[in-house]
Each structure stands twice: as C-alpha cells, then as structure tokens.
C-alpha cells in the first residue's frame, strides 16, 4: 500500500497532463522542493521545444536533466547553497518579457530550499527561526506563514518578479487541505496574510525573533496580494495530492480482500495524540466492527507535529507509531505502517517504521521500553534497535505522510 501511494504521486506520471501550450517566447523552468528535480525530468521528457532553467532540491534528491540545471541544498534547515540557488532563480525570471513563460515546479521542502531572506535579514536569522519552528510543534501553515513574510522570493514574490511573463505553477501538495499558498510557502501564489500575523505566530510559540527579523515584520508592506496586478498572469495547478495516494493504497487493500477505510487526507495534531486516536479506532473495529468489520485497514494522510522536549530528534511518523503501539498494548492481529512519502521522517534519512503485536515485547527484551523512547522523542533509535525502520531512500516525490493500520 505504501509503494502504491508513492507511485501515485510520481512526477513522471503526473506532470505531462498539466503542461501549458508553448508560448511565442522563451520557456524558463524554475523550481524548488524534494520532487523538483524529478518534475524537471518529467517536463523534459514531455515538452516539445527548447527549455532552460534551474531547480533546487534536497541533497541526495537530484536526477539527471539535460536542459534544466539541478542544484542541491539543505532541508529542513536552509543553507548557503539554497540561498544562492534562490538568488539565481529570482534573477532568471526577472529578465523575461510578456511573450515568455515561467514554468514553476513546486513541491514540499521548497520553503527551506528556496532560502532567500528579505532585505536586512541574514541567512543565520532565518536558520535560527526555522530551527525554532521545527521544534515548537507549530503546524505547517503557521511555519510557512512565517517563512513567506521573511522571504524575498516566497509568498507570491517569485511570480511577481517574473511579470510581465506568464507563470504556470505545477504543485505537488504535501500540506493538509492542498492550499497552494501553503505548499512551499507559495512562491507563485498571492498572499492575504500580514507580517504582523507572522510575528504574532512566532511570539505565540515562543520562538526567539532576531532583531532584524522583528524590525522587518513590524515594518514590511507584506507579500503581493490577490489584487496585485503582477499576479494577473499566474495559473497554479495542484498535480498530485495526498488523497490520490490514499485512493491508490485503498485499491491495493481492496484487491487483497481487505476493506479500506480512508479516515482523511489531512489529519493534524501532535503525533502522539493522533497515534492514540488511531489505536482507539482500531479497538473499535476489533470490539464492535466499526467503522468496518475486520479485515480492514485504516488509511490516513496529513502532517502531524512533534514538540521536541527530550533528547531525540523527533520524527512525526515514528513518534505516532510509538504512541500507537503503547495504546494497542500488543493487541493481536493489528499492524501499522507510518512513513513520509518523500522517504525522510523529520531530520532522519528514514521514511518511517512498522509496528505489530510483538513490538512492545521485543523492545522490552532489548531494554528499550517504548514509553521511555516516546518521552525522549527518540522513535528513530527505538525502531532502529528493533530492525523495524522503513528505509526507501529519496522517493523523488512528496505528498506528506502515509499511515495504514491493518486489523486482520
């Protein structure tokens, strides 16, 4: 089921149907995200005519392209390579005319990879704020609200810089609700929020704000809004989303004689709390045959959060699985997988993990109690010791987390 979910979001299968007609002038391809290199490869395979451009992806996620340059940078905390790439991308689109087309390939991870601080703000300022946001448990829409108001390229500014050229954005969604303005902080999407709201969000989550960033948020005019004339020639298309991947997984279950129950494509909240809720639904299936009798599988997507208070590095999916296993208490015939579809759960090069009825018992035998691992936010060490990690390497797409709880 996880393999089918990832395959359903493969850019090579999704990009071609959304490509626009060839313009009279030049076509410049730009992009950012964990899937951007694969998306550029898909464009090159399907496009009839010359191309040029630059995309930036996460280290290890590059693929060969012949006309579009691919560079790599850091994620989830931005680095100087991402800053240089963003500066070059802004320069490429700023020199175009009304007959030209910008094809913007945007996917999850683009917020960190397209790292061009607003004037007066340093990369170090953005790195500090980004690190604070990653550890405070803020939802992705809040994180990206802050990121776009500290940026010179996100929050619609990429498309505004390209005007009078037309911009077509092809977006792969990794955010609950598939809002284009949230995906990679919306570099091609007008923004209605204000810098003051971004500052309030930082203060709400007690994220330290460097003086230059505070001054910018207090005095900036904000991002290009919905009525900005520079946004008039922009069209955005979400070409792959979590729901499509859940439906692909559901079909695999159906073919195996297991009833699929899609709980939602945008489940949010603290990972450990969502894990406990999913266990409760699994108990309801076992005891009462609701929302479906066994054998069935509970499928869900979305992006949960981890407030890191312990010594571990977090990881949404492994934290959720720890809580799920503790709440299931070794219930027979119940198994689960939770993985990030990009192959990276949090800061670890691991997609996620598996749990089964014997997970807690095997962990106790190894001297690795699940409750202690959960308290330390150290799910990755826990599942590594059990040999139950799911390691895919870069999948070259990103439609957020995939979770399946199988009740046999």
C-alpha positions in Angstrom: 0.0 0.0 0.0 2.8 2.4 0.8 4.5 1.7 -2.5 1.3 2.3 -4.4 0.8 5.6 -2.5 4.2 6.8 -3.5 3.8 5.6 -7.1 0.6 7.5 -7.5 2.4 10.8 -6.8 5.4 10.1 -9.1 6.0 13.3 -11.2 6.8 11.2 -14.3 3.1 10.1 -14.1 1.6 13.5 -13.2 3.4 16.4 -14.9 2.7 15.9 -18.7 -1.1 16.3 -18.5 -0.7 19.8 -16.9 1.8 21.3 -19.3 0.6 24.6 -21.0 0.8 25.4 -24.6 4.2 26.7 -26.0 4.4 30.5 -25.8 5.8 32.7 -28.5 8.9 33.5 -26.5 11.2 31.7 -24.1 10.3 29.0 -21.6 12.2 29.1 -18.3 11.8 26.3 -15.8 12.4 27.0 -12.2 11.5 25.1 -9.1 12.2 24.1 -5.5 11.3 21.0 -3.4 12.1 17.4 -2.8 10.3 16.5 -6.1 11.5 19.4 -8.2 14.3 17.5 -10.0 12.0 14.6 -10.9 9.5 17.2 -12.0 12.0 18.9 -14.3 13.0 15.5 -15.7 9.3 14.9 -16.4 9.0 18.2 -18.2 12.0 17.5 -20.4 10.5 14.1 -21.4 7.1 15.7 -22.3 8.0 19.2 -23.6 8.2 19.8 -27.4 10.8 22.6 -27.8 13.7 24.2 -26.1 13.9 24.8 -22.3 16.3 26.4 -19.9 16.2 27.0 -16.2 17.2 25.9 -12.7 15.6 23.9 -9.9 16.9 23.3 -6.4 16.2 20.1 -4.5 17.3 18.4 -1.3 20.8 16.8 -1.0 20.5 13.3 -2.5 17.3 14.0 -4.4 18.8 15.1 -7.7 18.2 13.3 -11.0 19.9 13.9 -14.4 18.4 16.6 -16.6 19.8 17.7 -20.0 18.3 21.3 -20.3 17.4 22.3 -16.7 20.2 22.7 -14.2 19.7 20.9 -10.9 21.4 22.1 -7.7 21.1 20.7 -4.2 20.7 22.4 -0.9 19.8 21.6 2.8 16.5 20.7 4.3 14.8 21.2 6.7 17.2 24.0 7.9 18.3 26.1 4.9 21.9 26.7 4.0 24.0 29.0 1.8 23.6 26.7 -1.3 19.8 27.2 -1.1 20.3 30.9 -0.7 22.5 31.1 -3.8 20.0 29.0 -5.8 17.1 31.2 -4.8 19.0 34.3 -5.8 19.8 32.8 -9.2 16.2 31.7 -9.8 15.0 35.2 -9.0 17.5 36.6 -11.5 16.4 34.2 -14.2 12.7 35.2 -14.1 13.3 38.9 -13.6 14.7 39.3 -17.1 11.7 38.0 -19.0 9.1 39.7 -21.2 5.4 39.4 -22.0 5.9 36.7 -24.6 7.8 34.4 -22.2 6.7 31.7 -19.8 7.9 30.7 -16.4 7.2 27.1 -15.6 7.5 26.8 -11.8 7.8 23.3 -10.3 7.0 23.5 -6.6 6.8 20.7 -4.1 7.2 20.1 -0.4 10.5 21.1 1.1 10.6 24.2 -1.1 10.3 26.5 1.9 13.7 25.6 3.2 15.3 25.0 -0.2 14.2 28.4 -1.7 16.0 30.3 1.0 16.4 34.0 0.1 16.0 36.2 3.1 14.2 39.6 2.8 16.5 42.6 2.7 18.1 43.3 6.1 17.6 39.7 7.3 20.6 37.3 7.3 20.6 33.6 6.5 21.6 32.9 10.1 18.4 34.8 11.2 16.3 32.5 9.0 18.1 29.4 10.2 17.5 30.3 13.8 13.8 30.9 13.3 13.4 27.8 11.2 15.0 25.6 13.8 12.8 27.1 16.5 9.7 26.5 14.4 10.7 22.9 13.7 11.0 22.2 17.5 8.0 24.1 18.8 5.1 21.9 17.4 3.7 24.6 15.2 1.5 23.3 12.3 2.9 23.6 8.7 0.6 26.5 7.8 2.0 28.6 10.7 5.5 27.7 9.8 5.0 28.7 6.2 3.1 31.9 7.2 6.3 33.0 9.0 8.7 31.8 6.2 6.9 33.7 3.4 7.0 37.0 5.3 10.7 36.7 6.0 11.5 35.9 2.3 12.4 37.8 -0.8 11.0 35.0 -3.1 8.1 33.2 -1.4 4.6 34.4 -0.8 4.0 35.2 -4.5 7.2 37.2 -4.9 8.6 34.7 -7.5 5.6 35.2 -9.8 5.6 39.0 -9.2 9.3 39.1 -10.2 8.5 37.2 -13.4 5.8 39.7 -14.6 5.1 40.6 -17.4 5.9 37.0 -18.3 3.2 34.4 -17.7 3.8 32.0 -14.8 2.3 28.5 -14.6 2.9 26.7 -11.3 2.8 22.9 -11.1 2.4 22.0 -7.5 2.7 18.7 -5.6 0.9 19.1 -2.3 2.4 18.0 1.0 0.1 20.1 3.1 -3.3 19.4 4.7 -6.1 20.8 2.5 -3.8 21.2 -0.5 -3.8 25.0 -0.3 -1.4 26.3 -3.0 -0.5 29.3 -0.8 0.9 26.9 1.9 2.8 24.5 -0.4 6.5 25.5 -0.2 5.2 28.8 1.2 3.5 29.8 -2.1 6.2 31.4 -4.3 3.7 31.7 -7.1 0.6 32.4 -5.1 -0.7 35.8 -3.8 -0.8 36.1 0.0 -3.6 37.7 2.1 -1.9 37.4 5.5 0.2 40.2 7.0 3.7 40.4 8.5 2.2 41.3 11.9 0.4 38.0 11.9 3.7 36.2 11.3 5.3 38.0 14.2 2.3 37.1 16.4 2.7 33.4 15.5 6.4 33.5 16.5 5.5 35.0 19.8 2.7 32.6 20.4 5.1 29.6 20.0 7.8 31.4 22.0 10.3 31.3 19.1 13.1 33.8 19.6 13.0 36.5 16.9 16.3 38.2 16.0 16.2 42.0 16.0 16.5 42.4 12.2 13.6 39.9 11.6 11.4 41.6 14.2 12.1 45.0 12.6 11.2 43.6 9.1 8.0 42.0 10.3 6.9 45.2 12.1 7.6 47.5 9.0 7.3 45.3 5.9 4.4 46.1 3.4 3.9 42.4 3.1 3.6 40.0 0.2 1.9 40.6 -3.2 -1.8 40.3 -2.5 -4.7 38.8 -4.5 -5.3 42.2 -6.3 -1.6 42.9 -7.1 -1.5 43.4 -10.9 1.7 41.5 -11.2 -0.3 38.3 -10.2 -2.7 38.6 -13.1 -0.8 36.3 -15.4 -0.4 33.4 -12.9 -2.1 30.0 -13.0 -1.4 27.3 -10.5 -2.3 23.6 -10.7 -2.1 21.0 -7.9 -1.0 18.0 -9.9 -0.6 15.4 -7.1 -2.1 15.3 -3.6 -2.4 13.0 -0.6 -6.0 11.9 -1.4 -4.9 10.4 -4.7 -2.2 8.4 -2.9 -4.7 7.2 -0.3 -7.1 6.0 -3.0 -4.2 4.1 -4.7 -3.5 2.4 -1.4 -7.2 1.6 -0.9 -7.3 -0.1 -4.2 -4.4 -2.4 -3.2 -6.3 -3.3 0.0 -9.5 -3.9 -1.9 -7.7 -6.3 -4.3 -6.3 -8.2 -1.3 -9.8 -8.6 0.2 -9.4 -6.1 2.9 -11.9 -3.2 3.4 -10.2 0.1 3.1 -11.4 3.0 5.4 -10.0 6.4 4.5 -10.1 8.4 7.6 -8.9 11.6 6.0 -6.1 13.1 3.9 -5.3 16.0 6.3 -5.0 14.6 9.9 -3.1 17.1 12.1 -2.2 17.4 15.7 0.6 16.2 18.0 1.8 12.9 16.6 1.5 11.0 19.9 -2.1 12.1 20.3 -3.0 11.1 16.7 -1.4 7.7 17.3 -3.5 7.2 20.4 -6.7 8.1 18.5 -5.9 5.7 15.7 -5.4 2.9 18.3 -8.8 3.8 19.7 -10.4 3.3 16.3 -8.6 0.0 15.8 -10.0 -1.2 19.2 -13.5 -0.1 18.0 -13.0 -2.3 14.9 -11.9 -5.2 17.0 -14.7 -4.9 19.5 -17.7 -3.7 17.5 -16.9 -4.0 13.8 -17.0 -0.2 13.4 -16.4 1.8 11.2 -15.9 -1.5 9.3 -15.5 -5.2 10.4 -12.1 -6.9 10.2 -10.3 -7.5 8.0 -10.0 -3.8 7.3 -7.3 -1.1 7.1 -7.5 2.5 8.4 -5.8 4.8 5.9 -4.9 8.4 6.6 -2.6 11.2 5.4 -1.7 14.7 6.5 1.1 16.2 8.6 1.2 15.8 12.4 3.7 17.6 14.6 6.2 16.8 17.3 7.1 19.2 20.1 10.6 18.0 20.9 11.3 18.1 24.6 13.6 15.1 25.0 17.0 14.1 23.7 15.8 12.5 20.5 15.4 14.2 17.1 11.6 13.7 16.8 10.1 12.3 13.6 6.4 12.6 13.1 5.8 9.0 11.9 7.9 7.2 14.4 6.5 9.3 17.3 3.0 8.4 16.1 3.9 4.7 15.9 5.3 4.7 19.4 2.1 6.1 20.9 0.0 3.8 18.7 1.9 0.7 19.9 1.6 1.7 23.6 -2.2 2.3 23.2 -2.7 -1.0 21.3 -0.8 -2.9 24.1 0.0 -5.8 21.9 -3.5 -6.3 20.5 -3.4 -9.5 18.3 -3.8 -9.2 14.6 -3.2 -5.4 14.4 -0.3 -4.0 12.4 0.7 -0.5 11.3 3.0 1.5 9.0 3.6 5.2 9.1 6.0 6.8 6.6 6.7 10.1 4.9 6.2 9.7 1.2 9.4 11.6 0.5 11.5 9.0 2.3 12.5 11.4 5.1 10.8 11.4 8.5 11.8 14.6 10.2 15.6 15.0 10.2 16.4 11.4 9.7 17.1 9.6 6.4 14.4 7.1 7.2 10.8 7.1 5.8 9.2 5.7 8.9 8.6 2.3 10.6 6.3 -0.7 11.2 4.6 -1.9 14.3 3.0 -5.2 15.1 1.5 -7.2 18.1 5.0 -8.1 19.3 6.6 -4.6 19.1 6.4 -3.8 22.8 7.5 -7.3 23.9 10.6 -7.3 21.6 11.5 -3.8 22.7 11.4 -4.8 26.4 13.6 -7.8 25.8 16.2 -5.4 24.2 15.9 -3.0 27.2 14.2 -0.4 25.0 10.9 0.4 26.7 8.5 2.3 24.3 7.3 4.7 26.9 10.8 5.9 27.6 11.5 6.3 23.9 8.3 8.3 23.5 9.2 10.6 26.5 12.6 11.3 24.9 11.1 11.9 21.4 13.5 9.2 20.2 11.4 6.9 18.0 14.2 6.6 15.4 16.6 4.9 17.8 13.8 2.7 19.1 12.8 1.3 15.7 16.4 1.1 14.5 17.1 -1.2 17.5 14.1 -3.4 16.5 15.1 -3.5 12.9 11.6 -2.2 12.0 12.6 1.0 10.2 11.3 1.6 6.6 14.2 3.0 4.6 13.4 3.9 1.0 16.0 6.5 0.1 14.7 9.5 -1.8 11.4 8.7 -3.5 11.6 11.9 -5.6 8.0 13.0 -4.7 6.3 14.3 -1.6 2.6 14.1 -0.7 3.2 14.1 3.0 2.7 11.2 5.5 1.1 7.9 4.8 -0.4 5.8 7.6 -2.1 2.4 7.5 -3.4 0.5 10.5 -4.4 -3.1 9.4 -6.8 -5.1 11.6 -6.9 -8.7 10.4 
